[in-house]
């Protein structure tokens, strides 16, 4: 007897997780590994967050919360928008989610129907494309390059062969680290509103920028989804907590979806996250380290044959053209890991058409690891 299976699980793998598994297997054999593949800070949550979690364990039964999260956290996020961006937002529009991944799933389910077309930049975060496909939506990749700093523009959208229903943007972006200027993001948000395109703005790398603050789409449109996370700047990856600011017309649909899909976000993480916004001094110290790591790699990667690099304006990634070395980035990453212990992510994760010519290098680790990795890569090339 053959039992039915769903095609939803036939999405492409998230290749970086396969690389991580291979790197961990190497480490388990006692061999050296330098993790430049995963976008995970080398440090854990701030000390005050840990203390808040301990206090919550002692004083709270850690049961369910409301589907949108505890009011103290939603209020604190709203204050963050006023303090950091100078933008007012009603706490009622803030939805706490199970990581930013949960936010994207809720946004896609509430805004789009099966068959709707949602555009995204290529290269771009692969889970966007794969979640859309699993939901029966049509991901529309917009090939981008250095001329637009790997970001989508109204002109590129106009050039598509058919209209789109939604657009995902990320600034700073994964894997390129590029950012939109406030004017560019505002212009794109207004364009989407005028064209009836639902905008989803991925802002999970806000706070990790080099030279200026990132702008939020919330300042330009009340119709956009604005997604953020405690994973990157706040160094709380395993706490699985994110949030989004939701258009008012979709609050009730999203609440119903959240109630049924998740019941509520992780309660312990919510109580701990309330104090995360008061840890800027500690967290900005990590950003200063990322900046040093960035400088080390930008200075030394050319010696390893990696000379054509995307601008690194934010996040903690370098997207490098490796076509002078190899035309098969997956094979290259396997060989580099096996022969040097340096784990990198092939560009095929981020761009299905051109990714074979690129790799992504994460500099979220220690400066010592970046220095050693640069030495190993240069020695490998010799």
C-alpha atoms as one frame of an Amber mdcrd trajectory, in Angstrom:
protein
   0.000   0.000   0.000   1.289   3.458  -0.900   0.211   6.174   1.500  -0.311
   9.730   0.357   2.414  12.291   1.032   2.298  16.037   0.567   4.365  17.971
  -1.927   4.786  20.720   0.679   7.842  18.965   2.082   9.515  18.876  -1.314
  11.003  22.331  -0.888  14.716  22.845  -1.301  16.863  22.231   1.768  18.280
  25.106   3.798  21.832  24.304   2.726  23.542  26.196   5.533  22.039  23.720
   7.990  23.543  20.857   5.968  26.907  22.633   6.129  26.494  23.065   9.887
  25.807  19.347  10.276  28.936  18.470   8.287  30.988  20.928  10.349  29.641
  19.467  13.610  30.457  15.946  12.425  34.013  17.077  11.749  34.226  18.651
  15.208  32.875  15.451  16.800  35.859  13.622  15.282  38.134  15.992  17.146
  39.074  18.017  14.077  39.300  21.801  14.062  36.304  23.782  12.777  35.838
  27.513  12.325  32.147  28.327  11.958  31.794  30.998   9.298  28.638  29.411
   7.897  25.874  30.206  10.393  24.419  33.604  11.165  24.599  33.184  14.911
  26.335  35.559  17.315  29.271  34.017  19.174  27.919  35.435  22.416  24.835
  34.451  24.355  22.031  36.633  25.661  22.892  39.709  27.737  23.466  39.150
  31.450  20.316  41.063  32.402  18.238  38.845  30.124  19.584  35.732  31.843
  18.769  37.213  35.257  15.257  38.119  34.129  14.741  34.550  32.933  15.886
  33.166  36.288  13.549  35.526  38.094  10.645  34.476  35.866  11.355  30.806
  36.570  11.177  31.494  40.286   8.114  33.714  40.198   5.959  32.721  37.219
   4.346  29.413  36.391   5.433  29.804  32.731   2.045  28.943  31.297   0.383
  30.113  28.120   0.212  33.807  27.358  -2.127  35.638  25.004  -1.487  34.732
  21.389   0.043  38.162  20.697   2.330  38.006  23.741   2.519  39.620  27.166
   1.514  43.266  27.349   4.717  44.379  29.092   6.824  43.159  26.159   4.518
  44.616  23.517   4.570  47.959  25.335   8.371  47.850  25.543   8.686  47.121
  21.822   6.411  50.063  21.059   8.632  52.298  23.199  11.663  51.002  21.294
  10.195  52.320  18.030   9.679  55.731  19.605  13.143  55.845  21.215  15.217
  54.330  18.391  13.392  55.427  15.243  11.306  58.364  16.445   8.256  56.538
  15.097   5.034  56.092  17.040   3.287  52.716  16.941   0.339  51.440  18.957
   1.311  48.423  21.059  -1.922  46.795  19.901  -0.336  46.400  16.441   2.651
  44.501  17.811   2.566  40.709  17.606   5.188  38.705  19.485   6.070  35.567
  17.523   8.011  32.337  17.717  11.110  33.773  16.114  10.948  35.885  12.977
  10.206  32.619  11.137   6.831  32.475  12.879   6.234  36.088  11.895   6.847
  35.401   8.213   4.531  32.402   8.268   1.725  34.430   9.872   2.266  37.322
   7.465   2.189  35.095   4.390  -0.874  33.164   5.545  -2.850  36.277   6.444
  -2.024  38.380   3.381  -1.901  35.923   0.476  -3.876  33.066  -1.056  -2.648
  29.998  -2.938  -1.232  31.038  -6.293  -0.433  34.619  -5.301   2.924  35.922
  -6.509   5.387  37.271  -3.925   8.643  38.801  -5.094  12.011  38.788  -3.365
  15.539  39.776  -4.267  18.002  37.185  -5.504  20.343  36.681  -3.747  18.134
  36.519  -0.683  17.308  34.510   2.423  16.256  31.049   1.171  13.580  30.401
   3.789  11.439  33.166   2.250  11.333  31.267  -1.027  10.884  27.859   0.566
   8.106  28.884   2.974   6.233  30.590   0.142   6.500  27.428  -1.965   5.334
  25.191   0.895   2.239  27.388   1.296   1.336  27.160  -2.390   2.417  30.723
  -3.147   4.634  31.597  -6.094   8.038  33.066  -5.208   9.179  35.510  -7.876
  12.915  36.097  -7.732  14.189  39.511  -8.800  17.795  39.190 -10.020  19.760
  42.009  -8.376  23.376  43.082  -8.630  25.916  45.675  -7.523  24.213  48.423
  -9.529  21.335  48.449  -6.985  23.463  47.126  -4.113  21.585  43.807  -4.471
  18.294  45.469  -3.440  14.978  45.502  -5.365  13.764  48.765  -6.886  10.485
  49.942  -8.441  12.150  49.764 -11.871  13.120  46.117 -11.361   9.588  45.295
 -10.240   8.116  47.073 -13.254  10.324  44.906 -15.462   8.816  41.641 -14.180
   6.788  39.635 -16.675   3.599  39.730 -14.587   2.164  41.685 -11.638   2.995
  40.664  -8.084   0.860  40.570  -4.948   3.622  40.979  -2.399   7.256  41.996
  -1.982   9.786  40.967   0.672  12.677  43.325   1.335  15.536  43.055   3.840
  17.743  45.934   4.924  20.373  45.021   6.061  20.118  42.004   3.798  21.171
  38.401   4.146  23.497  37.327   2.468  24.882  40.566   1.056  24.881  42.884
   4.064  23.614  45.772   1.921  21.146  48.408   3.095  18.582  50.718   1.562
  18.853  54.388   2.371  15.853  55.838   4.216  14.829  57.557   0.990  15.063
  54.353  -1.057  13.005  52.374   1.463  10.384  55.121   1.710  10.125  55.362
  -2.070   9.722  51.580  -2.368   7.096  51.466   0.386   5.059  54.223  -1.269
   5.383  52.472  -4.625   4.028  49.247  -3.117   1.087  51.073  -1.550   0.280
  52.762  -4.854   0.480  49.475  -6.796  -1.517  47.406  -4.293   1.538  45.305
  -3.378   1.742  44.083   0.210   5.229  44.883   1.555   6.974  42.669   4.114
  10.049  44.400   5.539  12.594  42.100   7.179  14.413  44.227   9.759  15.983
  41.488  11.892  19.518  42.856  11.468  18.658  46.340  12.660  21.171  47.455
  15.248  24.018  45.734  13.385  25.094  48.441  10.975  28.395  50.068  10.065
  28.147  53.780   9.446  24.512  54.659  10.078  21.202  53.370  11.395  18.846
  51.342   9.246  15.449  52.830   8.431  12.161  51.099   9.218   9.329  50.717
   6.717   6.982  51.530   9.578   7.883  55.199   9.066   6.578  55.135   5.487
   3.603  52.773   5.349   0.826  51.587   7.588   0.092  48.731   5.205   3.474
  46.998   5.446   4.455  44.148   7.730   7.573  44.997   9.728   9.380  41.917
  11.063  12.124  41.879  13.679  13.755  39.374  15.983  15.624  38.947  19.248
  18.054  36.548  17.548  20.639  38.783  15.891  21.370  42.127  17.597  20.013
  40.843  20.913  21.989  37.549  20.702  18.994  35.372  21.637  18.873  32.860
  18.767  17.793  29.793  20.755  15.158  31.678  22.705  13.027  31.605  19.515
  11.412  34.983  19.875  10.583  37.663  17.335   7.923  40.246  16.650   6.148
  42.060  13.880   4.196  45.272  13.496   0.981  44.360  11.703  -1.368  46.370
   9.462  -4.535  47.108  11.411  -6.805  45.364   8.896  -5.011  42.059   9.483
  -4.840  42.032  13.285  -7.811  39.728  13.862  -6.940  37.267  11.063  -3.395
  37.014  12.400  -4.663  36.544  15.946  -6.851  33.633  14.839  -3.959  32.074
  12.929  -1.553  32.533  15.841  -4.017  31.026  18.327  -4.367  27.900  16.223
  -0.796  27.491  14.986   1.188  28.393  18.094  -1.241  29.164  20.951   1.388
  31.632  22.209   5.073  32.512  21.851   7.581  31.023  24.363   6.609  32.461
  27.734   9.985  32.361  29.479  11.623  34.074  26.509   9.016  36.837  26.584
   9.624  37.680  30.230  13.366  37.739  29.654  13.156  39.848  26.484  11.468
  42.779  28.235  14.849  43.872  29.613  16.806  43.205  26.394  16.199  46.766
  25.181  18.050  48.090  28.254  21.256  46.228  27.342  22.473  48.492  24.541
  25.941  49.061  26.011  26.667  45.310  26.120  25.075  44.651  22.738  26.787
  47.565  20.990  30.059  46.111  22.230  29.288  43.020  20.154  28.561  45.207
  17.122  31.977  46.835  17.580  33.498  43.344  17.441  31.574  42.549  14.269
  33.014  45.728  12.770  36.547  44.582  13.637  35.820  41.151  12.171  34.505
  42.788   9.018  37.650  44.855   8.660  39.878  41.794   9.120  38.111  39.847
   6.391  37.743  42.710   3.930  41.471  43.345   4.288  42.620  39.723   4.062
  40.154  37.825   1.871  41.705  39.145  -1.374  44.845  37.150  -0.511  42.634
  34.041  -0.694  41.386  34.999  -4.159  38.127  36.501  -2.882  38.315  39.968
  -4.374  34.838  40.781  -5.658  32.835  41.382  -2.472  29.384  42.884  -1.968
  29.247  46.080   0.125  28.980  45.178   3.808  26.858  47.949   5.292  25.106
  45.893   7.959  24.414  42.386   9.328  27.445  40.102   9.697  27.944  38.545
   6.282  30.257  38.919   3.314  28.939  37.727  -0.044  31.946  36.848  -2.160
  32.264  36.054  -5.862  34.417  32.909  -6.120  34.160  32.391  -9.878  37.922
  32.928 -10.254  38.430  29.869  -8.046  35.448  27.643  -8.825  32.181  27.540
 -10.735  30.667  25.151  -8.176  30.309  26.854  -4.802  28.854  23.755  -3.114
  31.864  21.665  -4.084  34.188  24.502  -3.108  32.653  24.766   0.367  32.938
  20.994   0.863  36.608  21.060  -0.126  37.441  24.083   1.996  35.800  22.506
   5.049  37.560  19.167   4.501  40.979  20.694   3.852  41.034  23.728   6.162
  38.232  23.310   8.706  36.678  26.630   7.617  32.906  26.267   7.163  31.253
  28.625   4.642  27.838  28.611   2.955  27.525  28.136  -0.816  25.693  30.875
  -2.668  23.240  28.346  -4.101  21.350  28.726  -0.830  20.588  32.339  -1.710
  20.403  32.471  -5.501  19.159  29.497  -7.526  20.539  30.836 -10.820  23.849
  32.511  -9.994  24.691  31.184  -6.565  27.158  28.634  -7.911  29.574  31.554
  -8.299  29.295  32.868  -4.731  29.822  31.977  -1.078  28.550  33.623   2.086
  30.957  34.143   4.958  29.587  34.955   8.410  31.723  37.104  10.702  29.499
  36.780  13.768  32.208  34.850  15.632  35.322  35.969  17.453  37.971  38.179
  15.908  40.529  35.452  16.591  38.481  32.994  14.538  38.268  35.473  11.664
  42.038  35.969  11.688  42.764  32.246  11.757  40.180  31.569   9.041  41.722
  34.227   6.792  45.156  32.661   7.308  43.872  29.189   6.477  42.041  30.334
   3.360  45.110  32.235   2.094  47.318  29.216   2.779  44.851  26.914   1.042
  44.943  29.067  -2.069  48.744  28.963  -2.162
